[in-house]
Every structure is written in structure tokens, then in C-alpha cells.
Amino acid sequence: MSPYNAPLHDIAFALRHIAGLDELAKIPAWSEIGLDHTEDLLAEAGRLATEVIAPTNRMGDQTGSMLDDNGDVVTPEGFRQAYQQLIGGGWTAVSADPEHGGAGFPLVVDVAIQEMVTSANMAFSLCPMLSQSAIGTLSAHGSHEQKHRWLPSLISGTWTGTMLLTEPQAGSDVGALTTRAEPQADGTYRLWGQKIFITWGEHDMADNIVHCVLARTPDAPIGTRGISLFIVPKLLVDDSGALGERNAIRCIGLEHKVGIHASPTCVMELDGAVGELVGEEHEGMPQMFTMMNKARLLVGLEGLAMAERAYQQAVAFAAERRQGRRPDTEPGAQAPINQHPDVRRMLLDMRARSEAMRGLLYLNAAAADQAARHPDPIHRQQARHRAELLTPVSKAWCTDQGVEVASMGIQVHGGMGFVEETGAAQHWRDSRIAPIYEGTNGIQAIDLVARKLPMDNGAPLAALLEEMTGLDKNLDQAVGAIAEATRWLEEHPGDDALAGATPFLQMLGLTVGGWIMARAWGTAGGLEATEPEHADFWRAKQLSSRFYLDQILPTAPALLPAVTSGASALGKLSS
Ligand SMILES: Cc1cc2nc3c(=O)[nH]c(=O)nc-3n(C[C@H](O)[C@H](O)[C@H](O)COP(=O)(O)OP(=O)(O)OC[C@H]3O[C@@H](n4cnc5c(N)ncnc54)[C@H](O)[C@@H]3O)c2cc1C
């Protein structure tokens, strides 16, 4: 496997010219934090990702995490040390609340850092990523006392967090969960049940694990309305914050998976485990929704991270591998495959899609930042709608693209891509989970069509379409097709609209990607003249953005018939 190089210039470009970091720097909450030094911070994070975390990736894939006879999970060689360096540098605290030890940076800066950590080793990155979900949940819904007890150690990374939602009969249908929580005389609860597919549910990298568990109290209403959220620590914590005895929650099995082998995916058994209620009983689902946007954005980021890693590896391979001849090849010699037009096409396609994804994800994160901290309430509301509209697209479109780009990375390698030795296949295997978890991509498409399009009578989508108009003729065509598809979806609610939801999401993803690349094309053209020292970078950016606009974006309007075919095109739906 070729080494990973943090794409710092591309990241800085997306932060400044697509996501609008300079606008965030004007917001009072961040005007003093030193966002003008963001590039130094990114360079430091890039070093950690490249030199410390990336070297653990191959070994992690080959050995995986293992469950020993005592029920402890042993992580692959090098993981504990890499994790210590991650938390030692404060990298788990970047965007967390300073009141609990966080550095208070905007989410978009954190997202840029997490992109590099994830590219370096996706399986490893899931551990701090799940902690972020726990931090987000407790920050939004924990009591004052709970925040003080749990947040500082989660933010510093000495403890990690998990999310325990899924049960065998309750996957997409979370409301079907049956784990039960019984109130105790001392105000705590005891929980019984089994959770499956729990990412980093047990491991040896941190002193404690804080599980966020969804369960049902006695006589709770059926479905999602009867779900409550509990904190269930691996080790009990006393009032002084000291770690106590082991709680009755344990890992009883690890899944054998297609990819992310080093990320322990645990079957967790709760056998009368002590838990603390978060908020009130039956508020679990709305509480989950507040952290879902961020979690979905971070899973979307996995699509980009794997695409970038696969692209870098494909570029390195294509420069080395020699096959066939070009008109100027010396007699008897073979040309590097990167000189063949079809291989160049694949490399440029991978690069263009990765850049479009990065723009979309950073833009989405910056909208969430504006929604959280902009001083003007109307601006906050508009930014919140923009972030909510883009989130299912970021999650589903980017994770689908991640799989596609990683697959193309294998194609560039030819037969050696199908052989594990090169490592090209690991990126594809690792990327394959992201369209499935954190709400499958099918569920994201339903969310987009059924909940996000009707928001505020369609105003957020209308504002986005207007902003995307007038920059490029192919983009205008795609925007027009989206407007037509949206009208059709509004006129055909129910099964007809649901049948077209996934192609509609793909169409919107491709088009927002086109908007980003049209902006990149314009910016890069202007900066080539003013920054001649980076002329190669600006020329490469113009090449990839033009390629996207001319060769990838036109597939968006072509999806219109798929969006508008209706449910009857799928045959009989009920048995
Ligand atoms: C490696 C891994 C890590 C995971 N980590 C965690 C974790 O940390 N915590 C946690 O709680 N869970 C976790 N999960 C669980 C994950 O979130 C679920 O697998 C996911 O939500 C899908 O549920 P399911 O597997 O039951 O699939 P199902 O819900 O059975 O879905 C099967 C198919 O049917 C479709 N489908 C289902 N319902 C509908 C519907 N109403 N309309 C249209 N289509 C539908 C789906 O889109 C999918 O294509 C993890 C899973 C894996 C594999």
C-alpha cells in the first residue's frame, strides 16, 4: 500500500474558497480563536495522520481487533500508541465546548482534520468519531451534572463513547427495539437486553467507555414514542469522578466483516446494567435526531476519505506500472499506464468526484456552524435549513461515490487491484459499510424527499437552486431538471415519490457537486494569474472541475426519467 499524503492544499482551498472559512472568522464566537492560523493546525494534523495513524492501517486490516476469553477486545499492534498521540495532541477536542475542555473551533475545521484521520485509517477513526456522537448527544441533552461528569473525559479522549441503538429486529426500524430499562429506588435504572453491530463497543484504547443506550421503560408506548436514552458506562463512576467496579454490560461477540476489520463491531449484552436517564423518559428519539445530522455528515466524510486514499494510491501505481506503448515510447520500452487516455480518464474522474465531495461536506459543515453561532437569528435559521437539506445528500451521495471511486482505484491497478497485496482492495472493502450504517442510503433518500424538501414550503431547496443558477450551462440544465423532478415529487406523494427518492438524491448530489466545481473552476482561473507560484495546482483544479462539469454533471438530468417513473415501474409492492 502506498503511503498517505495529507492533501493540505486541496483542503485549504475547500475551506477558504468553497466553505467560506473567512466568513466564519467574522462571527464573534470565532473572531478571537485564530482561524487565520488554520493552515498550521491542519499541517500538524496532517503530520499525525500521515506519520502516526496511516502506518497502522494495513496491519489493522490484516489482524483485526480480537475478543479474548475474558471478554476483552484487543486492538491491533500500534493502535493504542496512535490513539495516545491523537488525544495527547488534543485532536479529539477541536470543536468541543471550551467549558468542558474543548478548543471551540468551528465544526468545519474539525471535519477537515477528521478527513485526514479517516483517510489514514478508517477503522481507527471510527472510535473518536463515535465519541463525538456521544459528546454531541450529552452536550445537547445531558443535565448540568451529567455534562460535568461525562463530557471532560470524553472530550479529552481518555474515555470513549458509543451509540447502542441496533437490535436484531430493530435496524432501520429503531422503534422496534426491546431493551428494557427499569427504574430503581435510587433514581438510576437497570437495563436488560442485547444490542448488535456496536462500533468500538469494547476495546483497550481508553480507560472507560460511555455507552449511550436506547431502551424502553415499563409501560412505554410502542414504537419510537416509547424510547428513552440512558448513559451506561463500562466502569461505574463515583461522585468524585473516580472509576469504580465493572458495570453489567459486556461484549459477547465480534462480527467478521467485509472491511474495517480493526474496528470492533460488538454484540453487547446488558444484564441489569446500571444506567442514568438522559432528559425525560420517552424523549430518546428526538434526542437522537439532534446528533444525527453531525453523525451523518461524519459518515459522509468517510466516502471522501476513502476516495482520496484510493485516488492517491491509484496515481502512484499508474506512474509505476508500464504497459503498452505511446507514439513517443522508445523502441522496445513500455509506457507508464498513466499516459494512456483511458487511465487518465479514470484518475481524473476519481479526483473530480473527490473534490466535489470535499466541497459539499465542508459547505454542509460550515452551514451547521453558521446555524449554531451566527449572530443574526434569520441567518441562523436559513443556515440551519441549508445544513438540514444537505445532510442526507452529504451522507448518501458521498458514501456512494466513495465506493465507486475506491472501485475505480482497483480498476486502475488491473489484476493487482484484485490482489490484497497492493492494498487497493482494502479501501473499497472499508468504504462499503458507509452507505449502510447511520441510516442506510435508502433511508437518507426518504428523509430528503419526505422531510427535507417540504421544509418551510420548499424554500430551502428553492434558495439553493437559485444560488446554483447562472454559473455554467451544464449546471443550469441540471438545476432545471431538479426543479422539474421536485414538482413531480410534490404532485405524486406516497409510493410514487418514494420510488424516485434515491435517483432524486443522486441527481441533487451530482448537481451540488457541479455547483461546487463551477465555483472552483472560476476561482482557480482567477488565482492562476495572481499566484503563479502555485500555477500547477490551479491548472490541475481547472482540469478536474472542467472534467466534472462536462463529463460527470450531465448524468444528473439523465436521472429525471428514473425519478418520475413512479411506483408502478417497480411492479407489485404488497404481497
Ligand atoms: C459495521 C457496522 C457498524 C455499525 N455500528 C453501529 C453502532 O455503532 N450503533 C448502532 O446502534 N448500530 C450500528 N450499526 C447498525 C446499522 O446502523 C444498521 O445496520 C443500519 O441502520 C441498517 O439496519 P439493518 O442492518 O437492520 O438493515 P435493514 O433495516 O433490515 O435494511 C435492509 C434494507 O432494507 C431497506 N429498508 C429498511 N426499511 C426500509 C423502509 N422503511 N423503506 C425503504 N427501505 C427500507 C434498507 O435501506 C436496506 O437496504 C452498524 C452496522 C454495521 C454493519
The ligand as a Tripos MOL2 file, in Angstrom:
@<TRIPOS>MOLECULE
LIG
   53    58     1     0     0
SMALL
NO_CHARGES

@<TRIPOS>ATOM
      1 C1        -20.0840   -2.4010   10.7490 C.3       1 LIG1
      2 C2        -21.3490   -1.8630   11.3560 C.ar      1 LIG1
      3 C3        -21.2710   -0.9240   12.3720 C.ar      1 LIG1
      4 C4        -22.4370   -0.4510   12.9740 C.ar      1 LIG1
      5 N1        -22.3410    0.4060   14.0570 N.ar      1 LIG1
      6 C5        -23.4690    0.6680   14.7800 C.ar      1 LIG1
      7 C6        -23.3890    1.3340   16.0480 C.ar      1 LIG1
      8 O1        -22.3050    1.7350   16.4900 O.2       1 LIG1
      9 N2        -24.5340    1.5140   16.7570 N.ar      1 LIG1
     10 C7        -25.7450    1.0750   16.3060 C.ar      1 LIG1
     11 O2        -26.7310    1.2520   17.0130 O.2       1 LIG1
     12 N3        -25.8540    0.4510   15.1060 N.ar      1 LIG1
     13 C8        -24.7630    0.2380   14.3400 C.ar      1 LIG1
     14 N4        -24.8490   -0.4330   13.1410 N.ar      1 LIG1
     15 C9        -26.1650   -0.8330   12.6530 C.3       1 LIG1
     16 C10       -26.5810   -0.0420   11.4060 C.3       1 LIG1
     17 O3        -26.9120    1.2630   11.7630 O.3       1 LIG1
     18 C11       -27.7180   -0.8250   10.7550 C.3       1 LIG1
     19 O4        -27.1390   -1.9720   10.1560 O.3       1 LIG1
     20 C12       -28.4540    0.0060    9.7330 C.3       1 LIG1
     21 O5        -29.2030    1.0060   10.3680 O.3       1 LIG1
     22 C13       -29.4010   -0.8420    8.8670 C.3       1 LIG1
     23 O6        -30.1920   -1.6840    9.6450 O.3       1 LIG1
     24 P1        -30.2810   -3.2370    9.2650 P.3       1 LIG1
     25 O7        -28.9010   -3.7540    9.1580 O.co2     1 LIG1
     26 O8        -31.1920   -3.8940   10.2210 O.co2     1 LIG1
     27 O9        -30.9030   -3.2730    7.8230 O.3       1 LIG1
     28 P2        -32.4620   -3.2420    7.4910 P.3       1 LIG1
     29 O10       -33.1340   -2.1640    8.2760 O.co2     1 LIG1
     30 O11       -33.0120   -4.6230    7.5970 O.co2     1 LIG1
     31 O12       -32.4480   -2.8050    5.9610 O.3       1 LIG1
     32 C14       -32.2810   -3.7250    4.8810 C.3       1 LIG1
     33 C15       -32.5960   -2.9690    3.5810 C.3       1 LIG1
     34 O13       -33.9660   -2.5450    3.5950 O.3       1 LIG1
     35 C16       -34.0690   -1.1290    3.4230 C.3       1 LIG1
     36 N5        -35.1590   -0.6200    4.2460 N.ar      1 LIG1
     37 C17       -35.4280   -0.9080    5.5410 C.ar      1 LIG1
     38 N6        -36.5160   -0.2300    5.9410 N.ar      1 LIG1
     39 C18       -36.9340    0.4990    4.9010 C.ar      1 LIG1
     40 C19       -38.0060    1.4170    4.6920 C.ar      1 LIG1
     41 N7        -38.8540    1.7510    5.6760 N.pl3     1 LIG1
     42 N8        -38.1360    1.9890    3.4650 N.ar      1 LIG1
     43 C20       -37.2630    1.7140    2.4880 C.ar      1 LIG1
     44 N9        -36.2390    0.8540    2.6210 N.ar      1 LIG1
     45 C21       -36.0680    0.2540    3.8200 C.ar      1 LIG1
     46 C22       -32.7130   -0.5910    3.8300 C.3       1 LIG1
     47 O14       -32.4260    0.6620    3.1970 O.3       1 LIG1
     48 C23       -31.7580   -1.7040    3.4040 C.3       1 LIG1
     49 O15       -31.4190   -1.5350    2.0710 O.3       1 LIG1
     50 C24       -23.7010   -0.8780   12.4930 C.ar      1 LIG1
     51 C25       -23.7610   -1.7990   11.4370 C.ar      1 LIG1
     52 C26       -22.6220   -2.2960   10.8790 C.ar      1 LIG1
     53 C27       -22.7340   -3.3350    9.7870 C.3       1 LIG1
@<TRIPOS>BOND
     1     1     2 1
     2     2     3 ar
     3     2    52 ar
     4     3     4 ar
     5     4     5 ar
     6     4    50 ar
     7     5     6 ar
     8     6     7 ar
     9     6    13 1
    10     7     8 2
    11     7     9 ar
    12     9    10 ar
    13    10    11 2
    14    10    12 ar
    15    12    13 ar
    16    13    14 ar
    17    14    15 1
    18    14    50 ar
    19    15    16 1
    20    16    17 1
    21    16    18 1
    22    18    19 1
    23    18    20 1
    24    20    21 1
    25    20    22 1
    26    22    23 1
    27    23    24 1
    28    24    25 2
    29    24    26 1
    30    24    27 1
    31    27    28 1
    32    28    29 2
    33    28    30 1
    34    28    31 1
    35    31    32 1
    36    32    33 1
    37    33    34 1
    38    33    48 1
    39    34    35 1
    40    35    36 1
    41    35    46 1
    42    36    37 ar
    43    36    45 ar
    44    37    38 ar
    45    38    39 ar
    46    39    40 ar
    47    39    45 ar
    48    40    41 1
    49    40    42 ar
    50    42    43 ar
    51    43    44 ar
    52    44    45 ar
    53    46    47 1
    54    46    48 1
    55    48    49 1
    56    50    51 ar
    57    51    52 ar
    58    52    53 1
@<TRIPOS>SUBSTRUCTURE
     1 LIG1         1 GROUP 0 **** ****
